[in-house]
């Protein structure tokens, strides 16, 4: 009969390393850019800007959907801006931007902006959240 290991001999889980100050600040700047851009875009939709109405109709959306899309954009941005819900917000932002990317591709427009905004959102989280860095470690090339 073997003895069970003592608690002292069990490996201790290490908590992920806290972000370095520069990572925290660059991540915050990226997050600010994402939230500001989504906020601006949502405000244009919620005020039914003529440019937005024209662009949405060109994309195949009826004018009755614009308010709902703007609300979804605001909710995603707010959840992303709150540290406790930032991961859920990033998932929602990514979904929203995926739809925007698809619309731009279908119209033959440049889709760089929504893709770049999604990369900034996840880059922001990667820099600020040690749990995400532990989940997706970057390794140095040898």
PyMOL commands that set and color helices and strands:
alter all, ss='L'
color gray80, all
select helices_A, chain A and resi 7-9+21-46+50-58+63-81+83-107+112-128+130-135
alter helices_A, ss='H'
color red, helices_A
deselect
rebuild
show_as cartoon
